[in-house]
Amino acid sequence: MGADGKEVDAERRRVAAALRVIESGVRQREAQIATLRGDREAARSQLLELKGAELLQESVPVSPRRLIGPLLVFFRRAFYHLFFKWQLRPLMQQQNRFNQAAARLLEDGLETEQRLADEIVRLQTQLDRLSEDQAGAGGEAPS
């Protein structure tokens, strides 16, 4: 075998070694993703629960008492309107904005995680094709 043949073999061995290292890293990350998939589904259901409760609402006064109940409700509404409404509304609006921002941030994080998982699958497929091409070209097949 000539000098060119030795250089080609050395290059093929170097490429095969690099592919083995990459494949090992991808397999490790796939194992991590597999353990996170169950967590991702739980996180999605918790996110839906959070989105359902992200807006605070003013309480509606009620009374179970049949005779004086309507009178109690009237006084509770009047008391709330006169003394608390103007102080609580800005706080509730601030809390609602925070809740909405937090829910959006969590949703974005889950979407990013899903995109990255899809990218890893795509890269694994590409790596498998490269490994097959390398093996088909007569080089060492990565293990």
Summary of the structure (lengths in Angstrom):
residues: 143
radius of gyration: 30.9
end to end distance: 26.0
largest distance: 107.3
contacts: 330
relative contact order: 0.14
helix: 83%
strand: 0%
